[in-house]
């Protein structure tokens, strides 16, 4: 299963997601530094920062018919948050099983 994550105004398709795949793992596949970035969920003018341990595929499926109006956007965490509250969950992240996730397109070196 795959999802689209917008990175620097470019679509990146991330493949190999499972029901256990977290936002932190997706970020690590795209950029390698989950603590420096976060994924923002955008839907019809609303947006929210997803905590690193959010199961992104479960969230995607929960949107059902609204998936076409939903976008995941990777942003620099300090550009979006005045202070990184979400980093408090960072200590709970286990070693990332990167072999589960494969980017279908190469991330830009931004």
Secondary structure, 3 states (H helix, E strand, C coil): CCEEEEECCEEEEEECCCCCCEHHHHHHHHCCCCCCEEEEEEECCEEEEECCCCEHHHHHHHCHHHHHHEEEEEEEHHHHCCCCHHHHHHHHCCCCCHHHCEECCCCCCC
